[in-house]
Amino acid sequence: MKTARTFIKRFKTATEKAEILDLFKKVSSMIDKLAKKGIIHKNNAANKKSKLAKHFNVKTQA
């Protein structure tokens, strides 16, 4: 869980599009794995991924 939080913070502060895309893929995968293992609820995982996707879209369009 702590690694995922670190990657989320890194994703939010990233500036280069290639780095943003790479981190988005990694973070999404991490969140899915946490939900599959039962560490976080599947709806919580879906909400986190949705918020990250919105953040991703804003950063890549700018």
Backbone as CSV, one residue per row, in Angstrom:
resi,resn,N_x,N_y,N_z,CA_x,CA_y,CA_z,C_x,C_y,C_z
1,MET,0.825,-1.193,0.000,0.000,0.000,0.000,0.870,1.257,0.000
2,LYS,1.945,1.228,0.774,2.794,2.413,0.856,3.466,2.710,-0.487
3,THR,3.865,1.670,-1.197,4.479,1.864,-2.510,3.489,2.505,-3.471
4,ALA,2.252,2.069,-3.426,1.224,2.635,-4.298,1.024,4.118,-3.995
5,ARG,1.003,4.477,-2.713,0.844,5.876,-2.339,2.009,6.719,-2.865
6,THR,3.210,6.157,-2.776,4.391,6.862,-3.265,4.294,7.090,-4.768
7,PHE,3.870,6.069,-5.508,3.746,6.197,-6.951,2.627,7.167,-7.330
8,ILE,1.560,7.210,-6.547,0.474,8.163,-6.819,0.991,9.588,-6.664
9,LYS,1.764,9.838,-5.605,2.338,11.168,-5.400,3.286,11.532,-6.542
10,ARG,4.097,10.559,-6.957,5.035,10.783,-8.054,4.279,11.074,-9.346
11,PHE,3.157,10.361,-9.558,2.323,10.558,-10.749,1.752,11.976,-10.772
12,LYS,1.260,12.437,-9.639,0.639,13.755,-9.572,1.632,14.896,-9.779
13,THR,2.901,14.658,-9.462,3.899,15.719,-9.616,4.672,15.619,-10.930
14,ALA,4.453,14.582,-11.705,5.178,14.391,-12.965,4.793,15.480,-13.969
15,THR,5.740,15.810,-14.854,5.488,16.867,-15.826,5.613,16.394,-17.271
16,GLU,6.451,15.417,-17.541,6.638,14.940,-18.908,5.572,13.923,-19.281
17,LYS,5.067,14.023,-20.514,3.970,13.154,-20.941,4.343,11.678,-20.923
18,ALA,5.551,11.344,-21.347,5.980,9.939,-21.357,6.027,9.379,-19.939
19,GLU,6.532,10.176,-19.015,6.607,9.759,-17.620,5.211,9.609,-17.021
20,ILE,4.316,10.526,-17.364,2.942,10.483,-16.868,2.249,9.212,-17.346
21,LEU,2.412,8.879,-18.611,1.797,7.679,-19.164,2.326,6.423,-18.485
22,ASP,3.633,6.343,-18.308,4.249,5.183,-17.672,3.764,5.024,-16.232
23,LEU,3.762,6.114,-15.491,3.326,6.059,-14.095,1.839,5.736,-13.979
24,PHE,1.036,6.235,-14.901,-0.402,5.938,-14.873,-0.643,4.441,-15.018
25,LYS,0.084,3.811,-15.932,-0.052,2.365,-16.123,0.371,1.600,-14.873
26,LYS,1.498,2.001,-14.287,2.005,1.322,-13.095,1.048,1.471,-11.910
27,VAL,0.574,2.692,-11.696,-0.306,2.959,-10.559,-1.641,2.219,-10.717
28,SER,-2.184,2.208,-11.924,-3.438,1.490,-12.164,-3.280,0.003,-11.860
29,SER,-2.173,-0.551,-12.284,-1.890,-1.953,-12.027,-1.755,-2.224,-10.534
30,MET,-1.050,-1.352,-9.833,-0.878,-1.509,-8.389,-2.220,-1.474,-7.659
31,ILE,-3.073,-0.549,-8.055,-4.384,-0.420,-7.417,-5.219,-1.674,-7.669
32,ASP,-5.171,-2.197,-8.893,-5.898,-3.428,-9.202,-5.404,-4.592,-8.350
33,LYS,-4.099,-4.692,-8.186,-3.537,-5.775,-7.378,-3.953,-5.658,-5.921
34,LEU,-3.977,-4.431,-5.384,-4.410,-4.225,-4.008,-5.864,-4.645,-3.822
35,ALA,-6.699,-4.333,-4.811,-8.110,-4.704,-4.731,-8.276,-6.224,-4.838
36,LYS,-7.496,-6.842,-5.707,-7.590,-8.293,-5.889,-7.179,-9.038,-4.622
37,LYS,-6.165,-8.515,-3.915,-5.699,-9.146,-2.679,-6.603,-8.836,-1.489
38,GLY,-7.531,-7.892,-1.665,-8.453,-7.547,-0.590,-7.917,-6.500,0.365
39,ILE,-6.845,-5.840,-0.005,-6.264,-4.806,0.855,-7.146,-3.558,0.822
40,ILE,-7.654,-3.221,-0.347,-8.639,-2.148,-0.463,-9.875,-2.718,-1.157
41,HIS,-11.017,-2.106,-0.921,-12.271,-2.558,-1.530,-12.262,-2.257,-3.020
42,LYS,-12.957,-3.079,-3.789,-12.960,-2.901,-5.250,-13.563,-1.560,-5.662
43,ASN,-14.556,-1.066,-4.922,-15.137,0.232,-5.256,-14.164,1.364,-4.942
44,ASN,-13.411,1.208,-3.861,-12.382,2.187,-3.518,-11.330,2.224,-4.620
45,ALA,-10.948,1.066,-5.116,-9.974,0.986,-6.210,-10.516,1.665,-7.458
46,ALA,-11.775,1.426,-7.768,-12.388,2.038,-8.945,-12.416,3.558,-8.809
47,ASN,-12.731,4.055,-7.613,-12.761,5.501,-7.383,-11.373,6.110,-7.533
48,LYS,-10.355,5.446,-6.982,-8.989,5.941,-7.101,-8.555,5.993,-8.569
49,LYS,-8.842,4.936,-9.314,-8.452,4.889,-10.718,-9.193,5.953,-11.528
50,SER,-10.449,6.196,-11.193,-11.226,7.208,-11.895,-10.628,8.595,-11.662
51,LYS,-10.266,8.897,-10.422,-9.662,10.191,-10.115,-8.317,10.355,-10.808
52,LEU,-7.543,9.266,-10.837,-6.250,9.323,-11.520,-6.430,9.516,-13.023
53,ALA,-7.461,8.894,-13.593,-7.714,9.033,-15.027,-8.089,10.482,-15.368
54,LYS,-8.875,11.119,-14.501,-9.217,12.526,-14.718,-7.962,13.386,-14.652
55,HIS,-7.128,13.111,-13.671,-5.865,13.839,-13.527,-4.972,13.615,-14.747
56,PHE,-4.941,12.389,-15.225,-4.153,12.020,-16.408,-4.626,12.798,-17.638
57,ASN,-5.943,12.857,-17.829,-6.492,13.562,-18.993,-6.182,15.044,-18.961
58,VAL,-6.246,15.643,-17.788,-5.943,17.068,-17.668,-4.475,17.328,-17.969
59,LYS,-3.593,16.481,-17.451,-2.154,16.694,-17.631,-1.721,16.456,-19.073
60,THR,-2.312,15.500,-19.755,-1.868,15.186,-21.105,-2.435,16.167,-22.133
61,GLN,-3.533,16.848,-21.812,-4.098,17.814,-22.754,-3.408,19.168,-22.668
62,ALA,-2.837,19.449,-21.532,-2.213,20.781,-21.328,-0.919,20.922,-22.102
